[in-house]
Amino acid sequence: MLSTRLSFALDKGILSVPEDGRTCVFGACGSDDLSGLGAVQVVQGMRPEVDALLARDVDVVTAPTGDFSAALVVLPRSKVQARDLIAQAAALVGAGQVWIDGQKTDGADSIIRDLRKRTVVDPVIAKAHGKLFGIQGADLSDWRAAPIRLDNGMVTVPGVFSADEVDRGSALLAAHLGAIKGVVVDLGAGWGYLAAELSRNPEITALHLVEADHDALNCARQNVTDPRAQFHWADATTFALQGGVDHVVMNPPFHTGRAADPALGRAFIVAAARLLKPAGQMWMVANRHLPYEAALAERFVKTTDLSADAAFKVIHAERPRRKSL
């Protein structure tokens, strides 16, 4: 992992920290040990990671500010996004060193192969099922990524969930939404597909889009222009809204990195129950194999599966159980 490879490189003197200036770190997580890098600024757009970094008094932003002598890029899952971040880092530091770190499952080997066609990659440290490697002075401006325009006219960017097309689960949920009115929360709103569909409903008085991914929320601001829409860059599992809401609509994530994590979806269910008024309703889509039934029964008086789809279940849950919250 990053901290393992980074500590090894620093301890062995393979990675040298500039005596003057700062290091820009793209994509570090809240638990990553960056203490050996000296003065750093972390570029991170996921709200839970931002909160964890801020709790450690780390300088964290959504876009780099100021000058830097070196950069470190933690590879994301999306190759297009990874190339974009590396290009940003290379342009940011000029002739300075750019270090890139990633697991093999994040495509580290593929990135190394691509970089070797353009520049010298040296050194390469293989450890803990991943690689940490360096480049210097490369012009990678053609690796910068452009926004994606979907067939429906909506805008996404590489790296956000379902960037290339409307997620089938979300489309299925949109088709099953019943008579919704009043105050609605789209929990984990992504780039705004469900909220855009909801905005067609004149009975909705307020529409809150809650999304942890800063890039996705910026896309949602472009895709949902209804004046009833309000945008919240927040961790959906801890988001709070005074007064309670009438409906929560959600397609919760079920992965942490590449690993399946049903606990994340269960945390969304708990959050939805907490946000709703006593007579509130939740509308959720999930992969059919995910074990959410116990959490639903614990948090709601009544749940109904509205879909006969083999891959997805569409859950309509009514009346949150107040005693268990």
Secondary structure, DSSP 8 states (H G I E B T S, - for coil): -HHHHHHHHHHTTSS---SSS-EEEES--TT---GGG-SEEEE--BHHHHHHHHHTT--EESS--S--SEEEEE--S-HHHHHHHHHHHHHHHTTSEEEEEEEGGGTHHHHHHHHHTTS----EEEETTEEEEEEES---GGG----EE-TTS-EE-TTSTT-SS--HHHHHHHHH--S--EEEEEET-TTSHHHHHHTT-TTEEEEEEEESBHHHHHHHHHH---TTEEEEES-TTT---TT-EEEEEE----EETTEE-HHHHHHHHHHHHHHEEEEEEEEEEEETTS--HHHHHHHEEEEEE----SSEEEEEEEEE-GGG-
